[in-house]
Amino acid sequence: MKMEVSEKEKNLIENLRCLPFGEIKIIVQNNEPIRIEEIKKSIKL
């Protein structure tokens, strides 16, 4: 089974590969990733 990858999905994969470590949130609308939110600061108490 072969699947087509959209330009937004390619961009998502490229961004994931550039992230050395961390946590992200992926926002999806109509089965397409539209935005990545990267957590910048987390404080453990």
Secondary structure, DSSP 8 states (H G I E B T S, - for coil): ------HHHHHHHHHHHH--S--EEEEEETTEEEEEEE-------
